């Protein structure tokens, strides 16, 4: 085995340091497993502040070591919450009234109304029905936070980048504190850098609000709500116009709006309102458009010192036993094919490959970054473990170097320069529901009572889905399922159970209804029971079993070329990890070859390689998530195909 290292040009990086008074510092003893981010949050400072006083911490934290922490000036008064006073009244339901209108009239939530009137969940709202209205009136309590506020007045020729770098924060954090500067940065504007500026009271007079709430609302005619994610540059005014609601009505449904509109905020709106779907990025085939040389770095866990120091196992024996090493080498082999393909296309990209020497909780990342000036890179692929990916993104965040996570799932901290390539489970499941809605389908869910988390997920995120009522002993009721079918629409039956009997009963009920209704079986997660001999595969193809997947089975000419080239170089067919190594590396190199930064391509373009899609969107907490998901199904010719 060989080490692969490529020389890169070294340029100096100048850091701006803020001097802290020694008298204001406190100490912290590092505990096992603690991260810089966790410690920073604990003391209400930034990781950058800690690194300023403890430069050695950039190479990693050691248990029982002592850090200097700049003392925060934040003080908070403790307020004792007054016990709410519960008042009860009744309301007689009149024609054309809705739950939403009643809730607005009395200023109560949908949850509280249904809690006081359990029959609403099953039977809905009926004319002449008497509802119990329980309202909680609490004295208005304000938590007073006294915090040192730091301002900055924008000077000519200053940019968001220069200002954020000056104060050791990210551009994203600067924009979050000052949403007015998202589109432009006016000279003379007074920016909030740290703390919260005194808010101008914008509370709407109580009397006026009651008048607004008391107005009949002819638009909302449903008891359900849908979630909407706030997009960049949207304002309270634009949202109110989009949803055909007053600003007061929006704030009543979403009290957090009273503190301002924040990108990524999830709003609750009546389901009768047509919510514009998230603007999907168009998939494009990228070509070489730039002659400017770019620098790409791969951080792969070969762990060479460990292998060379192994006096017991031979290299051949280690390859047989070490699955992680095999995965690394497969990914590396796929990446090499991508690098060779890019070279043939004439892409002006210098590639540097380093051994990240990583385990789940340690790596050589800090030393590699410091010794090789990786802050000058245009993009970095790796490391493999999530902890190490986050550490890399944190160290390179001030320079906004894109760090592309190839294999780990996003379960930890978010950084504005971190790109997760594996879609989350939530994204995968939501993609399936988005597809069914796009086809104007009638969506029915059959979920085993044991799968409480799945039931909760569907109820909270997909309120338009109908649940088939199970029997008292938890089995399927064929009669109830059939009663939910509708004609002239595709009836999608989302089945989530590992119970063989329930699966067979569901499939039999659906097949018996095929003469009258259009039906299709859907699963959201892999189901091992469907692969057993107990379940007839041909029946699954008749029901065209459909499911979401982060990869596909590709037999296109381009995919066959990759397979042929890989086999030619390695004497074997590519594994899933080898294909992923090719897809991520080639996709990154093609994005770098555009007349844009990597982030700009992520904001505007979606791409597709051999087996993987890359459709990036900004996350609420920072960074990017991949929403590139395939919708696949079993066809009657026994082949797995991509749904149109």
C-alpha positions in Angstrom: 0.0 0.0 0.0 1.3 3.5 -0.8 0.7 7.0 0.7 -0.5 9.5 -1.8 0.6 13.1 -1.2 0.5 16.0 -3.7 2.3 19.3 -3.1 0.2 22.5 -2.9 1.2 26.2 -2.9 1.5 27.7 0.6 0.1 31.1 1.3 -0.1 32.9 4.7 -3.3 33.5 6.5 -3.6 36.5 8.8 -5.8 36.2 11.8 -7.5 39.1 13.7 -7.2 38.6 17.4 -9.3 40.3 20.1 -7.4 40.7 23.4 -9.3 39.6 26.5 -8.5 41.0 29.9 -6.9 38.4 32.1 -9.0 39.5 35.0 -12.1 38.5 33.2 -11.0 34.9 32.4 -12.2 31.8 34.1 -11.0 28.2 33.8 -12.7 25.0 32.7 -11.5 21.5 33.2 -12.1 19.4 30.0 -14.2 16.3 30.5 -14.0 13.2 28.3 -16.0 13.5 25.1 -16.5 17.3 25.4 -16.1 19.5 22.3 -15.1 23.1 21.9 -18.7 23.9 20.7 -20.3 22.4 23.8 -17.9 24.3 26.1 -18.5 27.6 24.1 -22.3 27.2 24.5 -22.0 26.5 28.2 -20.1 29.7 28.8 -22.0 31.8 26.2 -18.9 32.5 24.1 -17.8 31.4 20.6 -15.3 28.6 19.8 -13.2 31.3 18.2 -13.0 33.1 21.6 -11.7 30.0 23.3 -9.1 29.3 20.5 -7.8 32.8 21.0 -6.9 32.1 24.6 -6.0 28.5 24.0 -4.3 28.1 20.6 -3.2 24.5 21.4 -6.9 23.5 21.6 -7.1 23.7 17.8 -5.2 20.4 17.6 -7.8 18.7 19.8 -9.0 18.6 23.4 -7.5 16.3 26.1 -9.5 15.1 29.1 -8.5 16.8 32.4 -6.7 19.7 30.6 -7.6 23.2 31.7 -8.9 25.9 29.3 -9.0 29.7 29.8 -12.5 30.9 29.1 -13.4 34.7 28.6 -16.0 35.6 31.2 -19.4 36.4 29.6 -21.2 39.6 30.7 -24.6 38.0 30.3 -26.8 38.1 33.4 -30.4 36.9 33.5 -33.0 37.6 36.1 -35.0 34.6 37.3 -38.8 35.1 36.9 -41.2 32.9 38.7 -44.1 31.8 36.4 -47.5 32.7 37.8 -50.0 29.8 37.8 -52.5 30.2 34.9 -56.2 30.7 35.7 -58.4 28.3 33.8 -61.8 29.7 32.6 -64.5 27.4 31.1 -67.4 28.4 28.8 -69.4 26.7 26.1 -70.0 27.4 22.4 -72.9 26.2 20.2 -71.7 25.3 16.7 -73.5 27.2 14.0 -73.7 26.5 10.2 -70.5 27.3 8.2 -68.4 27.6 11.3 -65.0 25.8 11.4 -62.6 24.7 14.1 -60.1 27.3 12.9 -62.6 30.1 13.2 -63.8 29.0 16.7 -60.2 28.7 17.9 -59.4 32.2 16.7 -62.6 33.5 18.2 -61.7 32.3 21.7 -57.9 32.6 21.3 -57.2 28.9 22.0 -55.0 26.3 20.3 -56.2 23.4 18.2 -54.7 21.0 20.8 -56.5 22.6 23.8 -59.9 22.6 22.0 -59.6 18.9 21.0 -58.4 18.1 24.5 -61.5 19.6 26.0 -63.7 17.9 23.3 -62.3 14.4 22.5 -65.1 13.6 20.0 -63.7 16.1 17.6 -60.7 13.8 16.7 -63.0 11.0 15.5 -66.3 12.6 14.5 -65.2 16.2 13.5 -67.3 19.3 13.9 -71.1 19.1 13.8 -73.8 21.8 13.5 -75.6 22.2 16.8 -72.8 20.6 18.8 -72.0 22.2 22.2 -68.2 22.7 22.7 -66.4 23.2 26.0 -64.0 26.1 25.8 -61.2 26.1 28.3 -58.9 29.1 28.2 -55.9 29.8 30.3 -55.3 33.4 31.3 -51.9 34.1 32.7 -50.5 37.5 33.8 -48.2 38.8 31.1 -44.6 38.0 32.2 -41.5 39.2 30.5 -38.1 37.6 31.1 -35.6 40.5 31.3 -32.2 39.7 29.9 -29.4 42.1 30.5 -26.7 41.5 28.0 -23.8 43.6 26.6 -24.7 44.6 23.1 -21.9 45.1 20.5 -22.7 47.2 17.5 -20.7 47.9 14.3 -21.4 50.8 11.8 -20.8 49.7 8.2 -18.0 51.7 6.6 -17.4 52.3 2.8 -15.9 49.2 1.0 -16.6 46.9 4.0 -18.2 43.5 3.2 -20.1 40.9 5.2 -17.0 38.7 4.9 -14.6 41.3 6.3 -16.9 42.3 9.1 -17.7 38.7 10.2 -14.0 37.8 10.1 -13.2 40.9 12.2 -15.5 39.7 15.0 -14.9 36.0 14.6 -18.4 35.0 13.5 -19.8 33.5 10.3 -21.6 35.5 7.6 -24.7 33.4 8.4 -24.6 34.4 12.0 -24.2 38.0 11.0 -27.3 37.8 8.7 -29.3 36.0 11.4 -28.7 38.9 13.8 -29.4 41.4 11.1 -31.9 40.0 8.6 -32.2 43.4 6.8 -28.7 42.9 5.3 -29.4 39.6 3.5 -30.0 41.3 0.1 -27.5 44.2 0.6 -25.2 45.9 3.0 -25.9 49.7 3.2 -23.1 52.1 4.3 -23.7 53.5 7.7 -26.0 50.7 8.8 -25.7 49.9 12.5 -25.1 46.1 12.8 -25.8 44.0 15.9 -22.7 41.8 16.4 -23.4 40.3 19.8 -26.3 40.4 22.2 -29.9 41.5 21.6 -30.7 45.2 21.0 -33.6 46.6 23.1 -36.7 45.8 21.2 -39.2 48.4 20.2 -42.6 47.3 21.6 -44.7 46.2 18.7 -47.5 44.6 20.7 -50.9 45.1 19.1 -53.4 46.6 21.4 -55.5 44.0 23.1 -58.8 45.5 22.1 -57.9 45.8 18.4 -56.6 42.2 18.4 -59.9 40.9 19.8 -61.8 42.7 17.1 -59.5 41.2 14.5 -60.0 37.7 15.9 -63.8 38.1 16.2 -64.1 38.7 12.4 -65.6 35.7 10.5 -63.0 34.1 8.3 -64.6 32.8 5.1 -61.3 31.6 3.7 -60.4 28.9 6.2 -62.8 26.0 6.0 -60.8 23.1 7.5 -59.7 21.8 10.9 -56.2 20.8 9.7 -53.0 22.7 9.5 -49.9 22.3 7.3 -46.3 23.3 7.9 -44.5 25.9 5.8 -40.7 26.5 5.9 -39.8 30.2 5.6 -37.6 30.9 2.5 -34.8 33.4 2.2 -35.8 37.1 1.9 -39.5 36.4 2.9 -41.1 39.0 5.2 -44.1 39.1 7.4 -45.8 41.2 4.7 -45.0 38.8 1.8 -46.1 35.8 3.9 -49.4 37.4 4.8 -50.0 38.2 1.1 -49.0 34.6 0.0 -51.4 33.0 2.5 -54.2 35.6 2.1 -54.2 36.3 5.8 -53.6 39.4 7.9 -50.3 39.8 9.7 -52.2 39.6 13.0 -53.7 36.2 12.0 -50.3 34.8 11.1 -48.8 35.9 14.4 -51.8 34.5 16.3 -51.1 31.1 14.8 -47.3 31.5 15.1 -46.4 33.6 18.1 -42.6 33.3 17.3 -43.3 35.7 14.3 -43.7 38.5 16.8 -39.9 38.4 17.2 -39.3 38.6 13.5 -39.2 36.4 10.4 -36.2 34.0 10.4 -35.2 31.9 7.4 -36.0 28.2 8.0 -38.7 29.0 10.6 -41.6 26.4 10.4 -45.0 28.1 10.3 -48.4 26.6 10.9 -51.0 27.6 8.3 -54.6 26.4 7.5 -54.5 23.4 5.1 -57.1 25.1 2.8 -54.4 27.6 1.7 -52.4 26.6 -1.3 -48.8 26.5 0.0 -46.3 26.9 -2.8 -44.0 23.9 -2.9 -40.3 24.4 -2.2 -38.8 25.5 -5.5 -37.1 22.4 -6.7 -33.7 23.0 -8.4 -33.5 21.9 -12.0 -31.1 19.0 -12.6 -28.3 20.0 -14.9 -25.4 18.3 -16.7 -22.4 20.3 -15.8 -19.6 21.1 -18.3 -16.1 22.7 -17.9 -16.6 26.5 -17.9 -13.6 27.8 -15.9 -9.9 27.9 -16.6 -9.0 29.2 -13.1 -7.1 26.5 -11.2 -8.9 25.1 -8.1 -7.7 23.1 -5.2 -9.5 20.0 -4.0 -8.5 18.0 -0.9 -9.5 14.5 0.0 -9.1 13.4 3.7 -9.4 9.6 3.8 -8.8 7.3 6.8 -6.1 5.0 5.5 -4.6 4.9 9.0 -1.2 4.0 7.6 0.8 4.3 10.9 -1.6 1.7 12.4 -1.1 -0.7 9.4 2.7 -0.3 9.3 2.9 -0.9 13.0 0.9 -4.1 12.9 3.4 -6.8 13.5 0.8 -9.6 13.9 -1.4 -9.3 10.7 -0.1 -9.1 7.2 -1.6 -6.6 4.8 -3.6 -9.3 3.1 -4.9 -10.6 6.4 -5.8 -7.1 7.6 -7.8 -6.5 4.3 -9.8 -9.6 5.1 -10.6 -8.5 8.7 -10.8 -4.7 8.5 -14.2 -3.7 7.0 -13.5 0.0 7.6 -10.2 -0.2 5.7 -12.0 -2.0 2.8 -14.7 0.7 2.7 -12.0 3.4 2.6 -10.0 1.7 -0.2 -13.2 1.2 -2.3 -14.1 4.8 -1.9 -10.6 5.8 -2.8 -10.6 3.6 -5.9 -13.8 5.2 -7.1 -12.4 8.7 -6.4 -9.3 7.9 -8.5 -11.5 7.0 -11.5 -13.3 10.4 -11.0 -9.9 12.2 -10.9 -8.8 10.4 -14.0 -12.1 11.3 -15.8 -11.7 15.0 -14.8 -8.2 15.0 -16.1 -9.4 13.7 -19.5 -12.0 16.5 -19.6 -9.2 19.1 -19.0 -10.5 20.3 -15.6 -8.0 22.8 -14.0 -8.0 21.2 -10.6 -5.1 20.2 -8.3 -6.0 17.3 -6.1 -4.3 16.6 -2.7 -5.0 13.4 -0.8 -4.1 13.0 2.9 -4.4 10.2 5.4 -6.8 11.6 8.1 -5.7 8.8 10.5 -9.1 8.8 12.1 -11.1 6.8 14.5 -14.6 7.6 15.7 -13.3 10.1 18.2 -9.9 11.1 17.0 -8.0 12.2 13.9 -5.0 14.0 12.5 -7.1 16.7 10.9 -5.9 19.8 12.9 -2.2 19.0 12.1 -3.0 18.4 8.4 -4.8 21.7 8.1 -2.1 23.6 9.9 0.9 22.0 8.1 -0.6 22.2 4.6 -2.6 25.5 4.7 -5.9 23.8 3.8 -7.7 27.1 4.5 -6.7 28.0 0.9 -8.6 25.0 -0.5 -11.7 25.4 -2.7 -13.3 22.3 -1.3 -12.6 19.3 1.0 -14.1 15.9 0.8 -14.0 14.0 4.1 -13.2 12.9 6.7 -15.5 9.9 7.2 -16.7 10.1 10.8 -19.2 12.8 11.7 -17.2 14.1 14.7 -14.2 14.6 12.5 -16.2 16.2 9.7 -17.6 18.7 12.2 -14.1 19.4 13.6 -12.8 20.1 10.0 -15.7 22.4 9.2 -15.3 24.2 12.5 -11.6 24.8 11.9 -12.2 26.1 8.4 -15.4 27.9 9.0 -13.8 31.4 9.2 -12.5 30.9 5.7 -15.8 29.3 4.5 -14.0 26.4 2.9 -16.7 23.9 1.8 -16.4 20.6 3.8 -18.2 17.8 2.1 -19.2 14.9 4.3 -19.1 11.7 2.1 -20.6 9.0 4.3 -21.7 10.3 7.8 -25.2 11.2 8.7 -25.9 14.7 10.2 -26.5 14.0 13.9 -24.4 16.6 15.5 -23.5 20.3 15.2 -24.1 22.4 12.1 -21.6 24.7 10.4 -22.4 27.1 7.5 -19.6 25.5 5.4 -20.7 21.8 6.1 -22.4 19.9 3.2 -24.0 16.6 4.2 -24.2 14.3 1.1 -26.4 11.6 2.6 -30.1 12.6 2.9 -31.5 12.3 6.4 -34.3 9.8 7.1 -36.7 12.6 7.5 -35.8 14.0 4.0 -36.2 10.5 2.5 -39.6 10.0 4.0 -40.8 13.5 3.1 -39.7 13.0 -0.5 -42.1 10.0 -0.7 -45.1 12.1 0.6 -44.1 15.0 -1.7 -44.3 12.6 -4.7 -47.7 11.2 -3.7 -49.1 14.7 -3.3 -47.6 15.8 -6.6 -49.6 13.0 -8.2 -52.8 14.2 -6.4 -53.1 10.9 -4.7 -55.3 9.7 -1.9 -52.9 8.8 0.9 -53.8 6.2 3.4 -51.6 4.9 6.2 -51.6 1.5 7.9 -49.1 1.6 10.7 -48.5 -1.1 13.4 -49.4 0.2 16.9 -45.8 -0.7 17.9 -44.4 1.9 15.5 -45.4 4.9 17.7 -42.6 7.1 16.3 -43.8 6.6 12.7 -47.4 7.3 13.7 -46.3 10.6 15.4 -44.1 11.5 12.4 -47.0 11.2 10.0 -49.5 13.0 12.3 -47.2 15.9 12.9 -45.8 16.4 9.4 -48.4 15.0 7.0 -51.8 15.9 8.5 -53.7 15.2 5.2 -52.9 11.5 5.5 -55.9 9.2 6.5 -55.2 6.4 9.0 -56.8 3.0 8.5 -58.4 2.1 11.9 -57.0 -1.2 13.3 -59.1 -3.7 15.2 -59.0 -3.9 19.0 -56.2 -6.5 18.9 -54.2 -4.4 16.5 -54.9 -6.2 13.2 -56.1 -4.7 9.9 -59.8 -4.1 9.3 -60.3 -4.8 5.6 -63.7 -3.1 5.6 -62.2 0.1 7.1 -59.4 0.2 4.6 -61.7 -0.2 1.6 -64.0 2.5 3.0 -61.1 5.0 2.6 -60.5 4.3 -1.1 -61.7 6.8 -3.6 -62.4 6.5 -7.3 -60.6 8.5 -10.1 -57.5 8.9 -7.9 -54.5 6.7 -7.2 -54.9 5.3 -3.6 -51.5 5.1 -2.1 -51.4 2.7 0.9 -48.4 3.5 3.1 -47.8 0.3 5.0 -45.4 0.3 8.0 -45.4 -3.0 9.8 -43.1 -6.0 10.1 -46.0 -8.3 11.0 -46.4 -11.0 8.3 -50.1 -11.4 8.9 -50.9 -7.6 8.6 -48.8 -7.4 5.5 -50.6 -10.3 3.8 -54.0 -9.0 4.9 -53.2 -5.5 3.5 -52.0 -6.9 0.2 -55.0 -9.2 -0.2 -57.4 -6.3 0.5 -55.7 -4.1 -2.0 -55.6 -6.8 -4.7 -59.3 -7.5 -4.2 -60.1 -3.8 -4.8 -58.0 -3.4 -8.0 -61.0 -4.1 -10.2 -62.8 -1.0 -8.8 -60.0 1.3 -7.5 -56.5 2.3 -8.5 -54.2 1.3 -5.7 -50.4 1.2 -5.1 -48.5 -0.2 -2.1 -45.9 2.1 -0.5 -43.3 1.7 2.2 -41.2 4.5 3.8 -38.3 2.4 5.2 -36.7 -0.9 4.3 -38.8 -3.9 5.3 -37.0 -7.2 5.8 -40.3 -9.1 6.0 -41.1 -8.4 2.4 -37.9 -10.3 1.4 -39.0 -13.5 3.1 -40.6 -16.5 1.4 -43.8 -15.7 3.3 -44.5 -12.8 0.9 -45.2 -13.4 -2.8 -42.9 -11.2 -4.8 -45.2 -11.3 -7.9 -48.0 -9.8 -5.7 -45.6 -7.0 -4.8 -45.0 -6.3 -8.5 -48.8 -6.3 -9.2 -49.2 -3.7 -6.4 -46.1 -1.9 -7.8 -44.5 -1.6 -4.4 -43.0 1.9 -4.2 -40.3 3.3 -1.9 -37.8 6.2 -1.5 -34.1 5.5 -1.9 -30.9 7.6 -1.8 -29.4 5.5 -4.6 -30.7 3.8 -7.8 -29.8 0.9 -10.1 -28.4 2.6 -13.1 -27.9 0.9 -16.4 -27.4 4.0 -18.6 -24.5 4.2 -21.1 -22.7 6.6 -18.7 -23.0 4.2 -15.8 -21.8 1.3 -17.9 -18.7 3.3 -18.9 -17.8 3.9 -15.3 -18.3 0.3 -14.5 -16.1 -0.8 -17.4 -13.3 1.7 -16.4 -13.4 0.7 -12.8 -13.2 -3.0 -13.6 -10.3 -2.3 -16.0 -8.3 -0.6 -13.3 -9.2 -2.8 -10.3 -10.2 -6.2 -11.9 -13.5 -6.3 -10.0 -16.9 -4.6 -10.3 -17.4 -1.4 -8.2 -19.0 -1.8 -4.8 -21.6 0.8 -3.5 -18.8 2.6 -1.7 -16.6 2.7 -4.8 -19.5 4.2 -6.8 -20.1 6.7 -4.1 -16.5 7.7 -4.1 -16.7 8.3 -7.8 -20.0 10.2 -7.6 -19.0 12.6 -4.8 -15.5 13.3 -6.2 -16.6 13.8 -9.8 -19.6 15.9 -8.8 -17.4 18.2 -6.6 -14.8 18.6 -9.4 -17.5 19.5 -11.9 -19.0 22.1 -9.5 -15.5 23.6 -9.0 -15.1 23.9 -12.7 -18.0 26.4 -13.0 -17.6 30.1 -13.0 -19.0 30.1 -9.5 -18.0 29.1 -6.0 -19.0 25.7 -4.7 -21.6 27.3 -2.4 -23.1 29.2 -5.4 -23.5 25.9 -7.3 -25.1 24.4 -4.2 -27.6 27.3 -4.0 -28.6 27.1 -7.7 -27.9 23.7 -9.2 -28.9 20.1 -8.7 -26.8 17.3 -10.2 -27.0 13.5 -10.7 -24.1 11.1 -11.2 -24.0 7.3 -11.6 -26.1 6.3 -8.5 -26.5 9.4 -6.5 -28.3 12.8 -6.6 -26.9 16.0 -5.1 -29.7 18.6 -4.5 -28.5 20.8 -1.6 -30.6 23.1 0.5 -29.7 25.3 3.4 -30.6 23.9 6.9 -32.2 26.0 9.6 -29.3 25.6 11.9 -26.7 26.3 9.3 -24.9 24.3 6.5 -26.5 22.2 3.8 -28.5 19.0 3.5 -28.9 16.9 0.4 -32.5 16.3 -0.7 -31.7 14.3 -3.7 -33.9 11.2 -3.3 -35.1 8.6 -5.9 -38.6 7.2 -5.9 -38.4 3.6 -7.1 -41.0 0.9 -7.7 -41.3 -2.8 -8.6 -42.8 -3.2 -12.1 -44.7 -6.2 -13.5 -41.7 -7.2 -15.6 -39.9 -7.9 -12.2 -37.5 -4.9 -12.7 -37.0 -2.0 -10.3 -37.7 1.3 -12.0 -37.6 5.0 -11.2 -41.1 6.6 -10.9 -41.8 9.5 -13.2 
